Amino acid sequence: MDLLVILFVSIVLIATVVKYRIKGVLYLSGFMLPFRMVLFSVSDVDFRLNDIFYIILILTFTITSIKNIDKIKVKGISVIFGFYCIMLLSIIFNVHRIQISSALISLFRTSLAVFSGYFVAKNLDKEEKKKFIKYWVFSSVVVGIITVGSFMLNPENLKNIFQIFSLNVADFYALKFTNSLFFEDPNNFAGYLLISIFLLIYYLQVVKKRKKIISILLISLLLFTLFLSLSRSAYIGFLVGAMGIYIFMTKKGKIVSQIALISIPFFVSIAAIIVYDRLIQDVSAYSRLELWAVGIKMSFNNPVFGVGLSNSTNLFYQYAQNNLIINNPHFHNLFLKISAELGIVGLFCFMIMLWKIFKQVFINSKNPKNIMIFGMAAFLTQSIFVEYFESRHFWLLLVFLYYEFNTRGARK
């Protein structure tokens, strides 16, 4: 399967670059996100297919930027690069106690996404950015087709999915972790799908002459793929994003009835998740409270620059109680991971970045671009229960949206 996928990706890469030249590399940055097949390893560090692509992208446009140094403008996204500097400082101030290799790998993977997002936003005009989004959603649809197709070909999967509510915990997780072909973890895959679904909704809104039945089929495909991830946190995230679209992008005069209408299925879904028998047995779900307590303790004990990038796992048991329900050295909360590793300073900077994007919803609630922001809201809601700091789909979209809403150049 991997060889077939690599062949398909290679064909798309060549065709796109031949057609669009150097701009095609930027369009492909969205397309390449899910293709994480390992090509080779160096000192136990895996280099994935999309890692190589993003390295080439950054080198290419860094050289171009050096040649046009007078055109480089970072004022509009200075907060993002400020956050990047905090990551560096967290390594420097904790160099005596962190594993430098893991910290640098984390910094490297995050850097690939941040700088790729910058070059995409900086070098594409309004119409070209639509092509970038088109390639992103095209990739997610391909991934959806492959995932659903692979799932359907296995009769045992079909049998289990119809008995999902009667599966025991072991069988539930066995099913969950066999449905993620492109990511090492189904929750991370679900986060990618969350963002992709809202980008697809935006793309179908702004592209003219789009047939409704095709739109419904494509969105239904990604929603079903999201369902197959069996990520309960992603389900909640999607409901929050959908609620945001419904409330903020319809007539303000009906705001009360809208909130009431959308809240009913939302809170019923949450209630179903909470009272569902599996949660009584599922230590992974309710053990998060103890894991969060460790994250809070670590954050308050290292308030300035945290314990160092990618170092919370190494120091986890120094701050944990002996009676943890599950032996899992992760907080399962992105915000706690940031505050513990980068300190309150890092968390504050991170929240400022988010605020500068989300305030656009209140400034202009009818802007179609807000649909993409609600995809970010869905991902961040899921991130209350999982911690994927290096998720390239998140950082690339964050930089893209930040530049889109906070620089003059993005409005040309």
C-alpha atoms as a printed R data frame, in Angstrom:
    type eleno elety resid chain resno       x      y       z
1   ATOM     1    CA   MET     A     1   0.000  0.000   0.000
2   ATOM     2    CA   ASP     A     2   2.802  2.431   0.907
3   ATOM     3    CA   LEU     A     3   4.485  1.954  -2.464
4   ATOM     4    CA   LEU     A     4   1.241  2.643  -4.310
5   ATOM     5    CA   VAL     A     5   0.649  5.774  -2.257
6   ATOM     6    CA   ILE     A     6   4.210  6.994  -2.875
7   ATOM     7    CA   LEU     A     7   3.743  6.388  -6.617
8   ATOM     8    CA   PHE     A     8   0.477  8.343  -6.595
9   ATOM     9    CA   VAL     A     9   2.050 11.200  -4.637
10  ATOM    10    CA   SER     A    10   5.020 11.308  -7.022
11  ATOM    11    CA   ILE     A    11   2.708 11.620 -10.026
12  ATOM    12    CA   VAL     A    12   0.783 14.482  -8.386
13  ATOM    13    CA   LEU     A    13   4.028 16.230  -7.413
14  ATOM    14    CA   ILE     A    14   5.494 16.059 -10.905
15  ATOM    15    CA   ALA     A    15   2.258 17.080 -12.632
16  ATOM    16    CA   THR     A    16   1.720 20.044 -10.313
17  ATOM    17    CA   VAL     A    17   5.267 21.394 -10.584
18  ATOM    18    CA   VAL     A    18   5.211 21.014 -14.386
19  ATOM    19    CA   LYS     A    19   1.935 22.929 -14.538
20  ATOM    20    CA   TYR     A    20   2.512 25.660 -11.949
21  ATOM    21    CA   ARG     A    21   6.324 25.761 -11.657
22  ATOM    22    CA   ILE     A    22   7.595 27.088  -8.331
23  ATOM    23    CA   LYS     A    23   4.108 28.138  -7.167
24  ATOM    24    CA   GLY     A    24   3.119 24.492  -7.474
25  ATOM    25    CA   VAL     A    25   5.462 23.647  -4.590
26  ATOM    26    CA   LEU     A    26   3.415 25.964  -2.358
27  ATOM    27    CA   TYR     A    27   0.119 24.433  -3.489
28  ATOM    28    CA   LEU     A    28   1.511 20.992  -2.696
29  ATOM    29    CA   SER     A    29   2.324 21.964   0.903
30  ATOM    30    CA   GLY     A    30  -1.329 21.349   1.741
31  ATOM    31    CA   PHE     A    31  -1.495 18.174  -0.316
32  ATOM    32    CA   MET     A    32   1.523 16.559   1.346
33  ATOM    33    CA   LEU     A    33   0.305 16.798   4.957
34  ATOM    34    CA   PRO     A    34  -0.995 13.223   5.507
35  ATOM    35    CA   PHE     A    35   1.713 11.339   3.606
36  ATOM    36    CA   ARG     A    36   4.056 10.373   6.422
37  ATOM    37    CA   MET     A    37   5.607  7.158   5.103
38  ATOM    38    CA   VAL     A    38   9.130  6.685   6.475
39  ATOM    39    CA   LEU     A    39  11.743  6.767   3.705
40  ATOM    40    CA   PHE     A    40  14.905  6.362   5.789
41  ATOM    41    CA   SER     A    41  16.291  6.827   9.292
42  ATOM    42    CA   VAL     A    42  19.386  8.598  10.611
43  ATOM    43    CA   SER     A    43  20.459  7.820  14.197
44  ATOM    44    CA   ASP     A    44  16.976  6.467  14.967
45  ATOM    45    CA   VAL     A    45  15.363  9.654  13.572
46  ATOM    46    CA   ASP     A    46  12.780  8.815  10.928
47  ATOM    47    CA   PHE     A    47  12.621 11.005   7.833
48  ATOM    48    CA   ARG     A    48   9.175 10.804   6.320
49  ATOM    49    CA   LEU     A    49   8.024 11.457   2.791
50  ATOM    50    CA   ASN     A    50   6.487 14.809   3.647
51  ATOM    51    CA   ASP     A    51   9.496 15.801   5.798
52  ATOM    52    CA   ILE     A    52  11.692 15.692   2.701
53  ATOM    53    CA   PHE     A    53   9.168 17.726   0.727
54  ATOM    54    CA   TYR     A    54   8.911 20.480   3.352
55  ATOM    55    CA   ILE     A    55  12.691 20.674   3.680
56  ATOM    56    CA   ILE     A    56  12.924 21.250  -0.083
57  ATOM    57    CA   LEU     A    57  10.120 23.833   0.072
58  ATOM    58    CA   ILE     A    58  11.789 25.823   2.846
59  ATOM    59    CA   LEU     A    59  15.245 25.727   1.251
60  ATOM    60    CA   THR     A    60  13.833 26.827  -2.105
61  ATOM    61    CA   PHE     A    61  11.903 29.801  -0.788
62  ATOM    62    CA   THR     A    62  14.549 30.783   1.753
63  ATOM    63    CA   ILE     A    63  16.973 31.255  -1.137
64  ATOM    64    CA   THR     A    64  14.318 33.227  -3.013
65  ATOM    65    CA   SER     A    65  13.668 35.401   0.042
66  ATOM    66    CA   ILE     A    66  17.378 36.145   0.501
67  ATOM    67    CA   LYS     A    67  17.490 37.409  -3.064
68  ATOM    68    CA   ASN     A    68  14.542 39.699  -2.274
69  ATOM    69    CA   ILE     A    69  15.454 40.628   1.289
70  ATOM    70    CA   ASP     A    70  13.852 44.075   0.981
71  ATOM    71    CA   LYS     A    71  10.427 42.479   0.452
72  ATOM    72    CA   ILE     A    72  10.455 40.382   3.616
73  ATOM    73    CA   LYS     A    73   7.808 41.581   6.085
74  ATOM    74    CA   VAL     A    74   7.341 39.835   9.407
75  ATOM    75    CA   LYS     A    75   5.513 42.564  11.316
76  ATOM    76    CA   GLY     A    76   2.114 40.998  10.838
77  ATOM    77    CA   ILE     A    77   3.232 37.602  12.125
78  ATOM    78    CA   SER     A    78   5.765 38.731  14.716
79  ATOM    79    CA   VAL     A    79   3.822 36.991  17.515
80  ATOM    80    CA   ILE     A    80   4.258 33.642  15.800
81  ATOM    81    CA   PHE     A    81   7.994 34.125  15.424
82  ATOM    82    CA   GLY     A    82   8.025 35.390  19.015
83  ATOM    83    CA   PHE     A    83   6.521 32.067  20.069
84  ATOM    84    CA   TYR     A    84   9.170 30.314  18.006
85  ATOM    85    CA   CYS     A    85  11.843 32.224  19.950
86  ATOM    86    CA   ILE     A    86  10.247 31.085  23.224
87  ATOM    87    CA   MET     A    87  10.705 27.487  22.068
88  ATOM    88    CA   LEU     A    88  14.386 28.222  21.534
89  ATOM    89    CA   LEU     A    89  14.695 29.896  24.936
90  ATOM    90    CA   SER     A    90  13.019 26.936  26.628
91  ATOM    91    CA   ILE     A    91  15.773 24.718  25.234
92  ATOM    92    CA   ILE     A    92  18.560 27.119  26.212
93  ATOM    93    CA   PHE     A    93  17.345 27.668  29.780
94  ATOM    94    CA   ASN     A    94  16.800 23.942  30.317
95  ATOM    95    CA   VAL     A    95  19.808 22.643  28.418
96  ATOM    96    CA   HIS     A    96  21.178 21.074  31.617
97  ATOM    97    CA   ARG     A    97  18.202 18.730  32.061
98  ATOM    98    CA   ILE     A    98  16.624 18.067  28.678
99  ATOM    99    CA   GLN     A    99  17.379 15.512  26.011
100 ATOM   100    CA   ILE     A   100  18.765 17.805  23.322
101 ATOM   101    CA   SER     A   101  18.048 15.337  20.529
102 ATOM   102    CA   SER     A   102  14.306 15.042  21.246
103 ATOM   103    CA   ALA     A   103  13.999 18.813  21.778
104 ATOM   104    CA   LEU     A   104  15.704 19.568  18.472
105 ATOM   105    CA   ILE     A   105  13.563 17.032  16.628
106 ATOM   106    CA   SER     A   106  10.430 18.641  18.049
107 ATOM   107    CA   LEU     A   107  11.736 22.090  17.103
108 ATOM   108    CA   PHE     A   108  12.648 20.836  13.639
109 ATOM   109    CA   ARG     A   109   9.217 19.345  12.900
110 ATOM   110    CA   THR     A   110   7.397 22.406  14.190
111 ATOM   111    CA   SER     A   111   9.732 24.665  12.204
112 ATOM   112    CA   LEU     A   112   8.905 22.852   8.976
113 ATOM   113    CA   ALA     A   113   5.227 23.666   9.429
114 ATOM   114    CA   VAL     A   114   5.698 27.262  10.663
115 ATOM   115    CA   PHE     A   115   8.014 28.321   7.854
116 ATOM   116    CA   SER     A   116   6.028 26.424   5.215
117 ATOM   117    CA   GLY     A   117   2.899 28.267   6.335
118 ATOM   118    CA   TYR     A   118   4.764 31.574   6.177
119 ATOM   119    CA   PHE     A   119   5.989 31.019   2.622
120 ATOM   120    CA   VAL     A   120   2.535 29.886   1.481
121 ATOM   121    CA   ALA     A   121   0.828 32.956   2.948
122 ATOM   122    CA   LYS     A   122   3.567 35.358   1.854
123 ATOM   123    CA   ASN     A   123   3.944 34.264  -1.770
124 ATOM   124    CA   LEU     A   124   0.382 33.478  -2.878
125 ATOM   125    CA   ASP     A   125  -2.288 35.996  -3.851
126 ATOM   126    CA   LYS     A   126  -6.012 35.596  -3.182
127 ATOM   127    CA   GLU     A   127  -6.773 33.277  -6.100
128 ATOM   128    CA   GLU     A   128  -3.609 31.256  -5.616
129 ATOM   129    CA   LYS     A   129  -4.494 30.647  -1.976
130 ATOM   130    CA   LYS     A   130  -7.697 29.014  -3.178
131 ATOM   131    CA   LYS     A   131  -5.540 26.573  -5.156
132 ATOM   132    CA   PHE     A   132  -3.534 25.848  -2.002
133 ATOM   133    CA   ILE     A   133  -6.765 25.013  -0.150
134 ATOM   134    CA   LYS     A   134  -7.963 23.003  -3.149
135 ATOM   135    CA   TYR     A   135  -4.873 20.796  -2.968
136 ATOM   136    CA   TRP     A   136  -5.323 20.384   0.798
137 ATOM   137    CA   VAL     A   137  -8.934 19.207   0.497
138 ATOM   138    CA   PHE     A   138  -8.098 17.062  -2.534
139 ATOM   139    CA   SER     A   139  -5.504 15.259  -0.435
140 ATOM   140    CA   SER     A   140  -7.952 14.758   2.453
141 ATOM   141    CA   VAL     A   141 -10.560 13.334   0.080
142 ATOM   142    CA   VAL     A   142  -8.003 10.888  -1.341
143 ATOM   143    CA   VAL     A   143  -7.036  9.870   2.183
144 ATOM   144    CA   GLY     A   144 -10.722  9.494   3.060
145 ATOM   145    CA   ILE     A   145 -11.363  7.235   0.071
146 ATOM   146    CA   ILE     A   146  -8.357  5.038   0.892
147 ATOM   147    CA   THR     A   147  -9.266  4.841   4.588
148 ATOM   148    CA   VAL     A   148 -12.931  4.010   3.999
149 ATOM   149    CA   GLY     A   149 -12.058  1.573   1.210
150 ATOM   150    CA   SER     A   150  -9.505 -0.274   3.356
151 ATOM   151    CA   PHE     A   151 -11.960 -0.416   6.215
152 ATOM   152    CA   MET     A   152 -14.745 -1.833   4.050
153 ATOM   153    CA   LEU     A   153 -12.512 -4.521   2.577
154 ATOM   154    CA   ASN     A   154 -12.074 -6.094   5.997
155 ATOM   155    CA   PRO     A   155 -15.249 -8.039   6.927
156 ATOM   156    CA   GLU     A   156 -14.182 -8.123  10.580
157 ATOM   157    CA   ASN     A   157 -14.122 -4.311  10.692
158 ATOM   158    CA   LEU     A   158 -17.642 -4.135   9.301
159 ATOM   159    CA   LYS     A   159 -18.830 -6.622  11.882
160 ATOM   160    CA   ASN     A   160 -17.245 -4.669  14.747
161 ATOM   161    CA   ILE     A   161 -18.467 -1.270  13.632
162 ATOM   162    CA   PHE     A   162 -22.070 -2.464  13.772
163 ATOM   163    CA   GLN     A   163 -21.430 -3.773  17.269
164 ATOM   164    CA   ILE     A   164 -19.497 -0.718  18.424
165 ATOM   165    CA   PHE     A   165 -21.659 -0.114  21.496
166 ATOM   166    CA   SER     A   166 -21.256 -3.679  22.713
167 ATOM   167    CA   LEU     A   167 -17.481 -3.945  22.263
168 ATOM   168    CA   ASN     A   168 -15.345 -4.230  25.360
169 ATOM   169    CA   VAL     A   169 -12.563 -1.709  25.927
170 ATOM   170    CA   ALA     A   170  -9.809 -3.905  24.464
171 ATOM   171    CA   ASP     A   171 -11.776 -4.601  21.269
172 ATOM   172    CA   PHE     A   172 -12.758 -0.933  20.970
173 ATOM   173    CA   TYR     A   173  -9.122  0.219  21.008
174 ATOM   174    CA   ALA     A   174  -8.030 -2.630  18.750
175 ATOM   175    CA   LEU     A   175 -10.565 -1.427  16.188
176 ATOM   176    CA   LYS     A   176  -9.619  2.223  16.715
177 ATOM   177    CA   PHE     A   177  -5.916  1.721  16.132
178 ATOM   178    CA   THR     A   178  -6.334 -0.315  12.940
179 ATOM   179    CA   ASN     A   179  -8.103  2.463  11.035
180 ATOM   180    CA   SER     A   180  -5.300  5.035  10.865
181 ATOM   181    CA   LEU     A   181  -3.265  4.387   7.730
182 ATOM   182    CA   PHE     A   182  -1.590  7.775   7.409
183 ATOM   183    CA   PHE     A   183  -0.886  8.821  11.007
184 ATOM   184    CA   GLU     A   184   0.696  6.913  13.855
185 ATOM   185    CA   ASP     A   185  -2.257  7.727  16.086
186 ATOM   186    CA   PRO     A   186  -5.990  7.840  15.219
187 ATOM   187    CA   ASN     A   187  -6.556 10.963  17.336
188 ATOM   188    CA   ASN     A   188  -3.890 12.839  15.381
189 ATOM   189    CA   PHE     A   189  -5.478 11.609  12.158
190 ATOM   190    CA   ALA     A   190  -8.837 12.847  13.442
191 ATOM   191    CA   GLY     A   191  -7.330 16.292  14.129
192 ATOM   192    CA   TYR     A   192  -6.177 16.483  10.515
193 ATOM   193    CA   LEU     A   193  -9.635 15.458   9.336
194 ATOM   194    CA   LEU     A   194 -11.306 18.086  11.543
195 ATOM   195    CA   ILE     A   195  -9.375 20.915   9.933
196 ATOM   196    CA   SER     A   196  -9.786 19.412   6.460
197 ATOM   197    CA   ILE     A   197 -13.574 19.140   6.795
198 ATOM   198    CA   PHE     A   198 -13.943 22.842   7.549
199 ATOM   199    CA   LEU     A   199 -11.510 23.777   4.770
200 ATOM   200    CA   LEU     A   200 -13.612 21.689   2.401
201 ATOM   201    CA   ILE     A   201 -16.769 23.504   3.529
202 ATOM   202    CA   TYR     A   202 -15.031 26.846   2.932
203 ATOM   203    CA   TYR     A   203 -13.728 25.772  -0.467
204 ATOM   204    CA   LEU     A   204 -17.141 24.604  -1.623
205 ATOM   205    CA   GLN     A   205 -18.620 27.939  -0.491
206 ATOM   206    CA   VAL     A   206 -16.220 30.159  -2.440
207 ATOM   207    CA   VAL     A   207 -15.879 28.104  -5.631
208 ATOM   208    CA   LYS     A   208 -18.612 28.928  -8.113
209 ATOM   209    CA   LYS     A   209 -20.855 26.444  -9.915
210 ATOM   210    CA   ARG     A   210 -20.274 23.722  -7.393
211 ATOM   211    CA   LYS     A   211 -22.964 21.057  -7.587
212 ATOM   212    CA   LYS     A   212 -24.692 20.505  -4.272
213 ATOM   213    CA   ILE     A   213 -24.801 16.738  -4.535
214 ATOM   214    CA   ILE     A   214 -21.020 16.572  -5.039
215 ATOM   215    CA   SER     A   215 -20.524 18.849  -2.043
216 ATOM   216    CA   ILE     A   216 -22.721 16.665   0.140
217 ATOM   217    CA   LEU     A   217 -20.917 13.496  -0.964
218 ATOM   218    CA   LEU     A   218 -17.457 14.906  -0.301
219 ATOM   219    CA   ILE     A   219 -18.339 16.271   3.133
220 ATOM   220    CA   SER     A   220 -20.132 13.030   4.000
221 ATOM   221    CA   LEU     A   221 -17.025 11.055   2.998
222 ATOM   222    CA   LEU     A   222 -14.788 13.042   5.348
223 ATOM   223    CA   LEU     A   223 -17.345 12.917   8.147
224 ATOM   224    CA   PHE     A   224 -17.562  9.138   7.824
225 ATOM   225    CA   THR     A   225 -13.762  8.934   7.815
226 ATOM   226    CA   LEU     A   226 -13.771 11.047  10.987
227 ATOM   227    CA   PHE     A   227 -16.274  8.635  12.506
228 ATOM   228    CA   LEU     A   228 -14.007  5.689  11.661
229 ATOM   229    CA   SER     A   229 -11.180  7.328  13.632
230 ATOM   230    CA   LEU     A   230 -13.291  6.604  16.744
231 ATOM   231    CA   SER     A   231 -11.808  9.726  18.335
232 ATOM   232    CA   ARG     A   232 -14.388 10.916  20.851
233 ATOM   233    CA   SER     A   233 -12.508 14.164  21.454
234 ATOM   234    CA   ALA     A   234 -12.673 14.870  17.714
235 ATOM   235    CA   TYR     A   235 -16.433 14.299  17.721
236 ATOM   236    CA   ILE     A   236 -16.792 16.989  20.390
237 ATOM   237    CA   GLY     A   237 -14.429 19.242  18.436
238 ATOM   238    CA   PHE     A   238 -16.508 18.933  15.292
239 ATOM   239    CA   LEU     A   239 -19.697 19.789  17.175
240 ATOM   240    CA   VAL     A   240 -18.077 22.934  18.603
241 ATOM   241    CA   GLY     A   241 -16.881 24.016  15.153
242 ATOM   242    CA   ALA     A   242 -20.283 23.347  13.601
243 ATOM   243    CA   MET     A   243 -21.953 25.258  16.416
244 ATOM   244    CA   GLY     A   244 -19.661 28.224  15.755
245 ATOM   245    CA   ILE     A   245 -20.575 28.331  12.070
246 ATOM   246    CA   TYR     A   246 -24.274 28.071  12.847
247 ATOM   247    CA   ILE     A   247 -24.241 30.841  15.438
248 ATOM   248    CA   PHE     A   248 -21.882 33.395  13.952
249 ATOM   249    CA   MET     A   249 -22.551 33.066  10.248
250 ATOM   250    CA   THR     A   250 -26.344 33.397  10.288
251 ATOM   251    CA   LYS     A   251 -28.622 36.287  11.194
252 ATOM   252    CA   LYS     A   252 -27.739 37.865  14.530
253 ATOM   253    CA   GLY     A   253 -31.395 38.483  15.392
254 ATOM   254    CA   LYS     A   254 -31.961 34.787  15.894
255 ATOM   255    CA   ILE     A   255 -28.964 34.275  18.133
256 ATOM   256    CA   VAL     A   256 -30.895 32.957  21.168
257 ATOM   257    CA   SER     A   257 -32.906 30.403  19.217
258 ATOM   258    CA   GLN     A   258 -29.784 29.413  17.297
259 ATOM   259    CA   ILE     A   259 -27.847 28.738  20.482
260 ATOM   260    CA   ALA     A   260 -30.756 26.750  21.908
261 ATOM   261    CA   LEU     A   261 -31.171 24.739  18.707
262 ATOM   262    CA   ILE     A   262 -27.529 23.856  18.296
263 ATOM   263    CA   SER     A   263 -26.974 23.251  22.030
264 ATOM   264    CA   ILE     A   264 -29.512 20.437  22.232
265 ATOM   265    CA   PRO     A   265 -27.635 17.899  20.056
266 ATOM   266    CA   PHE     A   266 -24.300 19.219  21.370
267 ATOM   267    CA   PHE     A   267 -25.028 18.663  25.030
268 ATOM   268    CA   VAL     A   268 -26.937 15.454  24.365
269 ATOM   269    CA   SER     A   269 -23.828 14.134  22.595
270 ATOM   270    CA   ILE     A   270 -21.573 15.116  25.493
271 ATOM   271    CA   ALA     A   271 -24.001 13.578  27.981
272 ATOM   272    CA   ALA     A   272 -24.044 10.351  25.958
273 ATOM   273    CA   ILE     A   273 -20.261 10.244  26.027
274 ATOM   274    CA   ILE     A   274 -20.111 10.908  29.763
275 ATOM   275    CA   VAL     A   275 -22.708  8.344  30.832
276 ATOM   276    CA   TYR     A   276 -21.694  5.764  28.277
277 ATOM   277    CA   ASP     A   277 -20.736  2.551  30.038
278 ATOM   278    CA   ARG     A   278 -17.358  2.399  28.362
279 ATOM   279    CA   LEU     A   279 -16.182  5.449  30.267
280 ATOM   280    CA   ILE     A   280 -16.802  3.597  33.506
281 ATOM   281    CA   GLN     A   281 -14.411  0.908  32.334
282 ATOM   282    CA   ASP     A   282 -12.161  3.042  30.140
283 ATOM   283    CA   VAL     A   283  -9.247  4.271  32.250
284 ATOM   284    CA   SER     A   284  -7.909  6.218  29.271
285 ATOM   285    CA   ALA     A   285 -10.891  8.548  29.419
286 ATOM   286    CA   TYR     A   286 -11.322  9.397  33.079
287 ATOM   287    CA   SER     A   287  -7.640  9.101  34.055
288 ATOM   288    CA   ARG     A   288  -7.076 12.393  32.228
289 ATOM   289    CA   LEU     A   289  -8.004 14.337  35.362
290 ATOM   290    CA   GLU     A   290  -4.957 12.941  37.139
291 ATOM   291    CA   LEU     A   291  -2.750 13.585  34.113
292 ATOM   292    CA   TRP     A   292  -3.984 17.185  33.947
293 ATOM   293    CA   ALA     A   293  -3.161 17.621  37.633
294 ATOM   294    CA   VAL     A   294   0.445 16.633  36.890
295 ATOM   295    CA   GLY     A   295   0.559 19.156  34.052
296 ATOM   296    CA   ILE     A   296  -0.752 21.944  36.277
297 ATOM   297    CA   LYS     A   297   1.776 21.121  38.993
298 ATOM   298    CA   MET     A   298   4.659 21.069  36.520
299 ATOM   299    CA   SER     A   299   3.530 24.395  35.029
300 ATOM   300    CA   PHE     A   300   3.348 26.195  38.376
301 ATOM   301    CA   ASN     A   301   6.710 24.818  39.467
302 ATOM   302    CA   ASN     A   302   8.375 26.049  36.249
303 ATOM   303    CA   PRO     A   303   6.418 29.214  35.420
304 ATOM   304    CA   VAL     A   304   8.845 31.220  33.253
305 ATOM   305    CA   PHE     A   305  10.275 29.018  30.492
306 ATOM   306    CA   GLY     A   306   8.877 25.660  31.601
307 ATOM   307    CA   VAL     A   307  10.825 22.416  31.777
308 ATOM   308    CA   GLY     A   308  12.033 22.636  28.192
309 ATOM   309    CA   LEU     A   309  10.620 21.759  24.806
310 ATOM   310    CA   SER     A   310   9.676 18.067  24.535
311 ATOM   311    CA   ASN     A   311  10.874 17.434  28.102
312 ATOM   312    CA   SER     A   312   7.595 17.050  30.021
313 ATOM   313    CA   THR     A   313   7.521 13.292  29.391
314 ATOM   314    CA   ASN     A   314  11.015 12.837  30.804
315 ATOM   315    CA   LEU     A   315  10.141 14.706  34.021
316 ATOM   316    CA   PHE     A   316   6.547 13.500  34.277
317 ATOM   317    CA   TYR     A   317   7.000 11.061  37.166
318 ATOM   318    CA   GLN     A   318   8.882 13.611  39.250
319 ATOM   319    CA   TYR     A   319   5.604 15.541  39.532
320 ATOM   320    CA   ALA     A   320   3.167 12.623  39.510
321 ATOM   321    CA   GLN     A   321   1.578 10.918  42.482
322 ATOM   322    CA   ASN     A   322   2.174  7.217  43.032
323 ATOM   323    CA   ASN     A   323  -1.484  6.285  42.568
324 ATOM   324    CA   LEU     A   324  -1.927  7.156  38.886
325 ATOM   325    CA   ILE     A   325  -4.761  5.175  37.327
326 ATOM   326    CA   ILE     A   326  -2.806  4.630  34.122
327 ATOM   327    CA   ASN     A   327   0.933  4.611  33.508
328 ATOM   328    CA   ASN     A   328   0.970  7.227  30.746
329 ATOM   329    CA   PRO     A   329   3.540 10.075  30.905
330 ATOM   330    CA   HIS     A   330   1.508 12.485  28.784
331 ATOM   331    CA   PHE     A   331  -0.925 15.202  29.854
332 ATOM   332    CA   HIS     A   332  -3.389 14.584  26.998
333 ATOM   333    CA   ASN     A   333  -3.940 18.342  26.859
334 ATOM   334    CA   LEU     A   334  -2.133 20.590  24.376
335 ATOM   335    CA   PHE     A   335  -2.466 23.718  26.529
336 ATOM   336    CA   LEU     A   336  -0.954 22.022  29.566
337 ATOM   337    CA   LYS     A   337   1.863 20.630  27.431
338 ATOM   338    CA   ILE     A   338   2.682 24.167  26.259
339 ATOM   339    CA   SER     A   339   2.503 25.706  29.740
340 ATOM   340    CA   ALA     A   340   4.621 22.906  31.241
341 ATOM   341    CA   GLU     A   341   7.301 22.891  28.546
342 ATOM   342    CA   LEU     A   342   7.371 26.577  27.546
343 ATOM   343    CA   GLY     A   343   6.104 28.130  30.765
344 ATOM   344    CA   ILE     A   344   3.295 30.587  31.362
345 ATOM   345    CA   VAL     A   345   5.119 32.959  28.997
346 ATOM   346    CA   GLY     A   346   4.798 30.445  26.191
347 ATOM   347    CA   LEU     A   347   1.141 29.740  26.946
348 ATOM   348    CA   PHE     A   348   0.364 33.484  27.044
349 ATOM   349    CA   CYS     A   349   2.033 34.008  23.667
350 ATOM   350    CA   PHE     A   350   0.159 31.004  22.254
351 ATOM   351    CA   MET     A   351  -3.181 32.390  23.465
352 ATOM   352    CA   ILE     A   352  -2.364 35.807  21.957
353 ATOM   353    CA   MET     A   353  -1.840 34.120  18.586
354 ATOM   354    CA   LEU     A   354  -5.196 32.413  18.859
355 ATOM   355    CA   TRP     A   355  -6.974 35.570  19.978
356 ATOM   356    CA   LYS     A   356  -5.647 37.579  17.034
357 ATOM   357    CA   ILE     A   357  -7.248 35.020  14.727
358 ATOM   358    CA   PHE     A   358 -10.530 34.407  16.538
359 ATOM   359    CA   LYS     A   359 -11.312 38.085  17.075
360 ATOM   360    CA   GLN     A   360 -11.958 38.265  13.327
361 ATOM   361    CA   VAL     A   361 -15.125 36.254  13.888
362 ATOM   362    CA   PHE     A   362 -16.485 39.100  16.017
363 ATOM   363    CA   ILE     A   363 -15.164 41.865  13.738
364 ATOM   364    CA   ASN     A   364 -16.754 40.434  10.591
365 ATOM   365    CA   SER     A   365 -18.994 37.477  11.354
366 ATOM   366    CA   LYS     A   366 -20.096 37.066   7.726
367 ATOM   367    CA   ASN     A   367 -16.609 36.620   6.268
368 ATOM   368    CA   PRO     A   368 -16.513 33.214   4.501
369 ATOM   369    CA   LYS     A   369 -12.923 32.786   5.725
370 ATOM   370    CA   ASN     A   370 -14.323 32.344   9.218
371 ATOM   371    CA   ILE     A   371 -15.255 28.792   8.244
372 ATOM   372    CA   MET     A   372 -11.533 27.994   8.315
373 ATOM   373    CA   ILE     A   373 -11.284 29.580  11.770
374 ATOM   374    CA   PHE     A   374 -13.986 27.237  13.052
375 ATOM   375    CA   GLY     A   375 -11.878 24.332  11.789
376 ATOM   376    CA   MET     A   376  -9.145 25.679  14.048
377 ATOM   377    CA   ALA     A   377 -11.698 25.920  16.886
378 ATOM   378    CA   ALA     A   378 -12.637 22.267  16.345
379 ATOM   379    CA   PHE     A   379  -8.992 21.203  16.485
380 ATOM   380    CA   LEU     A   380  -8.329 23.233  19.646
381 ATOM   381    CA   THR     A   381 -11.401 21.751  21.322
382 ATOM   382    CA   GLN     A   382 -10.084 18.285  20.571
383 ATOM   383    CA   SER     A   383  -6.717 19.436  21.952
384 ATOM   384    CA   ILE     A   384  -8.229 19.765  25.429
385 ATOM   385    CA   PHE     A   385  -8.106 15.951  25.495
386 ATOM   386    CA   VAL     A   386  -5.018 15.202  23.354
387 ATOM   387    CA   GLU     A   387  -1.592 16.802  22.879
388 ATOM   388    CA   TYR     A   388  -0.174 16.954  19.382
389 ATOM   389    CA   PHE     A   389   2.152 19.933  19.607
390 ATOM   390    CA   GLU     A   390   3.995 19.181  16.368
391 ATOM   391    CA   SER     A   391   0.896 18.587  14.219
392 ATOM   392    CA   ARG     A   392   1.881 20.103  10.886
393 ATOM   393    CA   HIS     A   393  -1.712 20.638   9.769
394 ATOM   394    CA   PHE     A   394  -2.297 22.814  12.830
395 ATOM   395    CA   TRP     A   395   0.808 24.998  12.534
396 ATOM   396    CA   LEU     A   396   0.566 25.436   8.780
397 ATOM   397    CA   LEU     A   397  -3.055 26.565   9.037
398 ATOM   398    CA   LEU     A   398  -2.328 28.746  12.085
399 ATOM   399    CA   VAL     A   399   0.390 30.707  10.271
400 ATOM   400    CA   PHE     A   400  -1.730 30.873   7.119
401 ATOM   401    CA   LEU     A   401  -4.742 32.292   8.972
402 ATOM   402    CA   TYR     A   402  -2.654 34.621  11.109
403 ATOM   403    CA   TYR     A   403  -1.048 36.121   8.035
404 ATOM   404    CA   GLU     A   404  -4.386 36.209   6.240
405 ATOM   405    CA   PHE     A   405  -6.093 38.283   8.935
406 ATOM   406    CA   ASN     A   406  -3.238 40.331  10.363
407 ATOM   407    CA   THR     A   407  -1.167 41.637   7.456
408 ATOM   408    CA   ARG     A   408  -1.954 44.046   4.660
409 ATOM   409    CA   GLY     A   409  -0.158 41.865   2.169
410 ATOM   410    CA   ALA     A   410  -2.708 39.096   2.649
411 ATOM   411    CA   ARG     A   411  -5.531 41.336   1.447
412 ATOM   412    CA   LYS     A   412  -4.154 42.149  -1.926
